[in-house]
Amino acid sequence: MNKDIFVSLCDRLEKEVPSLRWIDEDLGQLNVGNSTRPAVDFPCCLIDIEYSGCRDLTDLCQLVDLKITLKLAFPYQGESYNKAPEKVREKALDRYAVISEVHDCLQGWTADEIFSPLSRRSGRPSVMAGGIKTYTLVYGTTFEEYQ
C-alpha cells in the first residue's frame, strides 16, 4: 500500500475543503454504540485505499487499479422536510455543499501525476445511530508501482 497517496489525499482535502474538521484513515471511528459519540469532529472524512486489481507490466512493475473510498459523516443538523423553516432546512442541507466541494477537488485530480485522473465511481448515503448521516464516495484511478 502507498502512504504517499494517503498523505496527498489528506493534504488536498485539508487545503481545498476547509469545512472538513477531521480527515483520517477509516479505522472504524464511526462504529460505536448508540450511547457513545464517535471520536471525530464533524463533518469528517474517513479514507480507505484499496488495491482492487494489480497486473504485472514487468518483473518489477505493476499497474495498480486503485479504489479510494471516502466516508463523509455529518451530525444531525435539524429538519430538512419541505415545510421546515427555511433557515432550519438550509442548515440541515449544508452537508450537500461539503459533498460538492469534496467531489470538485478530487474529480480529475492526479496528485502531481502520482496516479491517473481520479474518477468518481459511486456515491451512497446512509444513516447511522444518533442521526449521523454518511455519504460514501468511491473514486477510481490507476498508477504504476515499481519495486
BELZIPE-V19653 format. One record per backbone hydrogen bond with DSSP energy under -0.5 kcal/mol. NH is the residue of the N-H (numbers start at 1). CO is the residue of the C=O. E is the energy in kcal/mol with one decimal. If there is no record, write none. Layout:
nh=NH co=CO e=E
nh=NH co=CO e=E
//
This chain:
nh=3 co=1 e=-0.7
nh=6 co=2 e=-1.4
nh=7 co=3 e=-2.7
nh=8 co=4 e=-2.4
nh=9 co=5 e=-2.4
nh=10 co=6 e=-2.4
nh=11 co=7 e=-2.6
nh=12 co=8 e=-2.5
nh=13 co=9 e=-2.6
nh=14 co=10 e=-2.5
nh=15 co=11 e=-2.1
nh=16 co=12 e=-2.8
nh=17 co=13 e=-2.3
nh=20 co=17 e=-2.0
nh=21 co=43 e=-2.7
nh=22 co=43 e=-0.9
nh=24 co=45 e=-2.1
nh=26 co=47 e=-2.8
nh=27 co=25 e=-1.0
nh=31 co=28 e=-1.7
nh=32 co=30 e=-1.9
nh=36 co=33 e=-1.2
nh=39 co=29 e=-0.6
nh=40 co=38 e=-1.8
nh=43 co=73 e=-0.7
nh=44 co=73 e=-1.8
nh=45 co=22 e=-3.0
nh=46 co=71 e=-2.4
nh=47 co=24 e=-2.7
nh=48 co=69 e=-2.5
nh=50 co=67 e=-2.8
nh=52 co=50 e=-1.2
nh=52 co=65 e=-1.6
nh=53 co=65 e=-1.1
nh=55 co=63 e=-2.2
nh=57 co=61 e=-3.0
nh=58 co=61 e=-1.9
nh=61 co=58 e=-0.7
nh=62 co=145 e=-2.4
nh=63 co=55 e=-3.1
nh=64 co=62 e=-0.6
nh=64 co=143 e=-3.2
nh=65 co=53 e=-3.5
nh=66 co=64 e=-0.6
nh=66 co=141 e=-3.1
nh=67 co=50 e=-3.0
nh=68 co=66 e=-0.5
nh=68 co=139 e=-3.0
nh=69 co=48 e=-2.9
nh=69 co=67 e=-0.6
nh=70 co=68 e=-0.5
nh=70 co=137 e=-3.2
nh=71 co=46 e=-3.0
nh=72 co=70 e=-0.7
nh=72 co=135 e=-2.9
nh=73 co=44 e=-2.1
nh=74 co=133 e=-2.5
nh=84 co=81 e=-1.9
nh=89 co=85 e=-2.9
nh=90 co=86 e=-2.9
nh=91 co=87 e=-2.1
nh=92 co=88 e=-2.3
nh=93 co=89 e=-1.7
nh=94 co=91 e=-1.1
nh=96 co=93 e=-1.7
nh=97 co=94 e=-1.2
nh=98 co=94 e=-1.2
nh=99 co=95 e=-2.4
nh=100 co=96 e=-2.1
nh=101 co=97 e=-2.3
nh=102 co=98 e=-2.5
nh=103 co=99 e=-2.4
nh=104 co=100 e=-3.0
nh=105 co=101 e=-2.0
nh=106 co=102 e=-1.3
nh=106 co=103 e=-0.6
nh=107 co=103 e=-3.0
nh=108 co=118 e=-2.8
nh=109 co=106 e=-2.3
nh=114 co=110 e=-1.6
nh=114 co=111 e=-0.8
nh=115 co=110 e=-1.7
nh=116 co=142 e=-2.9
nh=118 co=109 e=-2.1
nh=119 co=140 e=-1.8
nh=121 co=138 e=-3.7
nh=122 co=138 e=-1.5
nh=124 co=136 e=-1.9
nh=126 co=134 e=-2.3
nh=128 co=132 e=-3.4
nh=131 co=128 e=-1.2
nh=132 co=129 e=-0.9
nh=133 co=74 e=-2.4
nh=134 co=126 e=-3.0
nh=135 co=72 e=-2.4
nh=136 co=124 e=-3.1
nh=137 co=70 e=-2.8
nh=137 co=135 e=-0.7
nh=138 co=122 e=-2.5
nh=139 co=68 e=-2.9
nh=140 co=119 e=-2.8
nh=141 co=66 e=-1.8
nh=143 co=64 e=-1.6
nh=145 co=62 e=-2.9
nh=145 co=143 e=-0.5
nh=146 co=144 e=-0.5
nh=147 co=60 e=-2.7
//
